[in-house]
Amino acid sequence: MSTATIKKSTRQLKPIEEAAPPKFQYPGIPTTCDGAEAVVHVEIHVAQAAGAYPITSSTTMGGGFNAAVMNGGKNLWGDLLMFFEPESEHSAATVCEGFAVAGGRVTNFTSGQGLVLMKEVLYTIAGKRLPVVMNIGARALTSQGLNVHAGHDDVMSVADCGWGMIFGRNAQEAGDLCLICRRTAEATCTPFFNVQDGFLTTHTVETVRLPEPEFMKEYIGDPKEKLINLMDPDNPIMSGVVQNQDSYMKGKIAQRWYYDRIEPALEEAFEEFYRKTGRKYDFLEPYRCEDAEYILIGMGCYMETAKATVDYLRDVQGIAAGCVNVFVFRPFPARQLVKVLKDCTAFAVFERMDDPLSTTGNHLTREVKAAFCDALNGQGGHERIERIPRIYGCAAGLGSRDVRPGD
């Protein structure tokens, strides 16, 4: 096993400088809620329907949406909300596919084995360019025992399905990123996962500013004006046909045109969200990394703990530490990460899962290593670099095990 000895920094540490915050048009509605409630607040205002078979820890999201349906709720454009609960998560994904094919704006709430059971349908939703948004309470998969708490096994098992994937750390981000996922999905005809950690975020009550209905209506837009009905008899098309050797590869590779649009569409969505609300998001968020020698990298709620750890290491121990929270896992921000990390001495990637048969680390670690390989060769849009920092990978917080600053 590799080990590293951390010495006190010889660099002059930079203090945090805070500017007076400007005023914004839609600062949000102050309240307290958990991550599930923040997502429900968004979806009952902008979606038309949910196709879901809720599973712990996404159950309260599905229950919250269904409660709005039972109460005769309507979205911001006056459409009566609908909730479909078939016999399994696989069928729930099929409901989402059918609703989206018919030009509807649909959502889903799922976790763990439920998400994995959907996998067959997820490829089809992406292949048909349907801008579905699924809200995930990330959960550990059953292995040597059953665990219904936080893990990234489930979302990493579907990271190859052609969906965008964004991770929030807390309730505020879970609600905000739900909107950003929706705007980007519909701008690029690409489905998105909005991910938060099961229980640790879905069920943790925090101080939150919920997006105003007026802002959501402006930011997302009327589904009847933005979405395409592929089942319109006045404009018939063929969808989901059989393609053999002469045409399948052409159709598959041709979809890269849509995926090439995602990065600029996300940039636009982040910028517009900040301009209206004052809450700033990006592909990743470096913290005190400008002069850092040692950096922590991860996704999800324990990255808030990482920031407190960095403050202690710098302010008390005199170690030039930093951390990077990765918001966007798909598309992977390879160039942005290399730019932040290339000058440090070493960095550690910690992940809420364990893939022991991979000799190069878990999913995020492998992506980071591949990014540095491209950068070393000047490939993939990277500026060529001359050295690679020492890279360490580890597993942490599986099944909601505590991740403390002392760890």
PyMOL commands that set and color helices and strands:
alter all, ss='L'
color gray80, all
select helices_A, chain A and resi 35-46+59-70+89-101+112-117+119-127+153-156+171-188+213-220+223-226+248-254+256-259+262-277+302-315+334-341+363-377+398-400
alter helices_A, ss='H'
color red, helices_A
select strands_A, chain A and resi 29-33+49-51+82-84+106-110+133-138+164-167+192-197+206-210+284-287+294-298+321-326+328-330+346-351+390-395
alter strands_A, ss='S'
color yellow, strands_A
deselect
rebuild
show_as cartoon
